[in-house]
Amino acid sequence: MPKSLAKVHKKITKKRGNINSLNENSRDSQRLRRAGGREDKLARVSAARAKANQIHSMAGAIPLIYGSCS
């Protein structure tokens, strides 16, 4: 099950101590990279979804405004 970046960071910090002392390709650094990628992906998808919802809600409102004026 995927975990958030904060949870992964907290777990590694409890286990290892200082995060800065990790080897570049260690298991823990790979876990951090994957969790960071998931966070970025979620942010991009939610931003795109919000933008799409905003466009659709605005497109639906425009005919109602012009329809009520005529």
Steps between C-alpha positions, in 0.01 A plus 500: 500500500645839404591736778534874504840662493466621857426149630795348311730777621387456860548122491850524351596772748390282790696205362817672379522839664642762265351488148796691351734207566318262263686344210371618161369159391410348835158344553394786723598768248313309229193487725526876551530560126198283422292669770603843367401394148160388625449835674593687181271284288207551739557876495509510119189285462301700756603829336395373158171371641429832671576688179272269297219536754538877496479514120193275492323691774570832325382364164174388656441837665549715189187384312294549814615861532433586136177299494356695792582840345309445174 
